[in-house]
């Protein structure tokens, strides 16, 4: 297990502040945040390229904070790949094996194995300057895997690829992870996180603001920053007032007001209502749901999980339903519909 304990590092105009996290064997962890948040700094600390001002990096309980780069159980693939331009693809992949004094037969077998895994077997005699972006990325991964690291560190591995190449590399990364390799992947792209990772750590201005299982972080964002990054479908700015039965009232606008439970000293902020927590009915229903709004369907679109609808109910709401419900209610643009959701389903983040 890899553990980071209270890592801090100060630069002239930026600081990483007491970051702590654990990575279990076989995890696919994504570090998510905007450019300049400190994600790559964390990778460089793990790789041994940067030494923190305070804190520890532990591997299976052993302090490796000061361990030499070549002795660490990690392999880093930078965004710029850094392939050796004067070496063929075969020689690039074989480089770490030769450094470790493998014999020619063992090197050939390992290069053959990794080239098949990464799909670069037909490129072995080529030089890096003749490769496409996707081909070079695969070669860089194969070269890093040749050192047999326990953990693969990836810095924005998909950022410069088109849709087709991205899809192919995503499948490769899934295969590598499913084979048992632990991966830590830096990105600013929500879709990469949702597609690949079982765990996510959200970094903002050098601080770890939330981490955990990907589905739980995205389902229960800790603040508005995480909610925006997790593409929460119903993130609505509002002002706040106290109302009956100890509930709070979020005023989105004159036509839309939402009840929610909890406490806050903030007078304004954002409410989030998960799209799957909103129930659609043709008529207003008698239920315990405090929020019941009448609206008009504006758009509908298919998703992998069912159907999503855009409904104007004084504010625009995205609602997720199953295909069975979509067909049963004969939902279509222009149709009047009722939205209902419980006060407990609403999350509020103060300014």
N, C-alpha and C positions, 0 to 999 in steps of 0.2 A: 504493500500500500504506500502511496505517495501522500505526504502531508505537508502543507505549508502552514507555518505558525507565525502569525503576527509579522509578516514581511513588510518592511518599510524601506524605501529608498528615495533619496532626495536629489533632484536635479535643480538647475538654475531656475527654471520656470514650470516645474512639474514635480509632483511627489506621489509615490505609491504609499498608501497609508494603512498599515496594520491589516494586510490581507491574510485571511486564513481559510483553508479549504482542505478537504480530503478527497482523494481519487482512489477508488477501489480497483483491483485487477479486473480488466474487461470492460471498464467504463468507457463510454464515449462522452467526454465532457466538452462543451463549447463555452468559450469565453466570449460573451456578447457585449458589445458597447460601440459607441461612436468612435471615429478616428481620434486618436490622441487620448483615449480614456485610460490607457495603461495596460492593455491586453498583451501587446508584444513584449512589454517590459517584464511581465510575469513569465512569459515563455523564456526570455533570456536569463532570468534568474534561475529557472528550473534547469536550463541547459548549462549554466555555469559561466555564461558570457558576462553577466553582471553580478556583483556581490552586493547583497542588501546591506543597508546601514544597521539594521536590526532585524531580529527574527531568525527563523530556522527553516530549512528544507530537510525533511526526513524521508528516508526510504526504508520501509519495513522496520521503523523505529530507530534507524541509524542516522545520525546527523551528517548530511552530505553538503552542507552549506558551503564549505571551503574545498570540497573535492574537485579535482581537476576535471576539465571538460571531458576528456577521453575516457575517464573512469566512471562517468555517470551512466545510469541505466536508461538514458533518453537519446532520441535521435531527432534533430530539428531540421525541418524543411522550410526554408525561408520563402517569402513571397517572390523574391527575385531568383530563386532556385539555386544559383551559384554552381551550375555544372561546370566541370573543367572543359573549356572550349577546345583544347588541344588533344583531348582524349575521345575515343569513340564511345558510343553508348555502352558497349561491352566493358571497356576499360573504366568508365565512370562507375558502373555497378560493381566491378571487381576491385575498385580502389581500396575499400576498407578491408576486404578479404586479404589482399596482398600485404597491407600494413600489419595484419594479424598473422602473417606468415603461413597462410593456407597453401597447400601444394596446388599445382596446376589442375589436377583432376578434381579436387574438391572445389576449387574456384569455378571451374566450368560447370559443375553440377549445380552449385548455388546460383550462379548467374542464370542458368537455364530455368531453374525453379522460379526465381523472382521475375524473370522476363515473361514467363507464362502467366504468373499471377497478375502482373501489371499490364499485360497485353502489349509488350514492346519487343517481342521476340524477333519480329521482322525488321527491327531498327538497329540491331546490334552493331552493324558495321558503319552506321551513320555517325556524323559529328553533330554536337548540339546546335550549331548554327544553322543546320538544315532542317531542324525539327519545328513542328507547329507548337503552339502554346500548350495544348493538351498533351501532346507527345512528350514535351520537355517536362511537364509536371509529373507524368507517370515515371519517367526515367529518374527524376529527383527522388521520388518516393521509393523506387526500387533500390537506388543507391543508398538511401538512408536505412532501409530495411536490411541491407546486406551486413550491416554492423550488428544486427540482431538486438535492437534496443527493446527494453521492456515496455517503454512508452514512446509513442510517436507524437511529436510536437509539430503542428501544422499552422503556419502563419498565412491566413487568407488564401487557402489553396484553390478556391474556385473563383476568385474575384476577376480574373482576366480572361475567363473562358466564355464562349458562346453557349447557348442553351443546350445544343447537342453534346458538346464536349463536357459540359457540367454534369449532364445526366450520366454519361459514361463514367466520369470520375467519382460521382456520388455512389454508384454501384460498386466501384472498386473499393472505396473507403468502407462501405458497409461490409464487404466481403472480408477485408483485412481485420475489421473489428470483430466480426462474427467468428473469425478464426482464433480469437482470444487476445488479440493485441489491444492494449489500452491506448486510447487516442485523446489528445487534448488539442482542440481546434479553435483558432482565433477567427472571429467573423463579426461583421456588423449586419449580417443578413438573417432576419428571422426565419425565412424559409429553410435555410441550411440547418438551423438549430432544430426546427420542427421535424425535418426529414431525417436527420442523422443521429442526434444525440439522445441519450437517456438522462443526462444531467446537464444543467446549464448554470453558469455563474455570470451575473450581470454586473458589469463594471461601469462606474460613473465617476469621472474626475479623480481617478486613482483610488477609489473606494469600492469595495465589494458591497453592493446594495442588496443583493438577494441571490441565493443559490439553493439548489435542490433538484429533485426530479423535474424534468422538463415540463411534464404535463401539470404538475402541481404549481410550479412557478408561474406558468402562463395562465393557469386557472385562477390563482390567487396572487396577483401581483402585489408587491409590498408598497409601491408608490406609483405616482402617475408616470414617472420616467419608465419604469418597468412595464406598465400597462401599455404605453405607446409602443415600446419595442416589441411587446408580445402581440401587437396588432389587435388589441381588445376592440371588439366591433362597436361597442356602445360606450365611448368615453366622452362624457358631456360636461362642459363647464357649467358651473351653477353658483348661486348664492344660497346661504343656509339660514334657516330659522327653526326655532323649537315649536313643536306642535303637540297635538293631543296624545295622550297615553305614552308620553315620554319619547315619542318618535321625533325624528328630525325631518324637515321638509327641504328638499333641494329644488330651488326654482331655476329651471333651465331657461325659461322665457315665460311670457305672459300666458302662453297656451299649454305649457308643459311643466308640471310640478310632480316631484317624485318623493315618496316617503321612504325613509330608511332607518334602521335601528343603529344604536351605538352612541358614542359621545365624541364631541369635538369642540375645541375652542376656536376653530377657524370659522370665519364668516363667508368664505368662498373657497372654491376648489373644483374638483371633478368627481362625478359619479361614474361608476362602471357597472353595467348590467350585462352579464354573460348572455350571449345570443341564445344559448340552449336552455336558459332559465325562464325565458318568456313563453307563455302559453297563448296560443291563438284560438279564439272562438268566434262563431258567427254572431253571437249575441252576448251582451253583458251577463256574467254568471255570478251567482251567489257563492262566494268562496272566502277563504281567510286571506287571500292576497289583497294587500292594502292598495296596490297600484293597479288600476284598471283604466286603460286609455283607449279611446276609439280612434282609429286611423284608416288610412287608405294605402293599399299596396301600390308601390311605384314600380318596383322591378322584382323579378325572380331569376335565380340562376342555380344550376346544378352544382353540387360539390361531391367530393368523394364520400362524404358521410350522409348525404341526403340533399336537401334543398335549402337555400337561404333566400330571404325576402327582405327588401328594403321597404319599410312602412313609415309613412308620414303621420305621426300622432302628435302634432305640435312641434316635435323635434323628430329627426330621422332615426329610426331604430333598425338594426339588422336582427332578424329573427331566424333561428335555425330549426327546421322541422324535418321529420322523416319523409321519405317519398310516399309512404302509405298515407300519412296525415295530409300531405300536399294534395294527393289525388282525392282523398275522401272529402276534403273541404272544398275541392274544385277551386283552389286558390289561383288568382290571376291578377295582373295589373289593372287598377281601377276599382277593385273590389273593396268594399267597406269591411273592416274587421276589428275585433276587440283584442287588445293586448293585456295580459295580466301577469304580474310577477310579485313575489313576496318582498316585503321590506328587508328581510334578512338576506335576500339575494343581491342587494345593492351594496356596492363597496364605495366608500368615500375617501378621497385623498385631498387633504387641505393644502392650500397654497403655501 
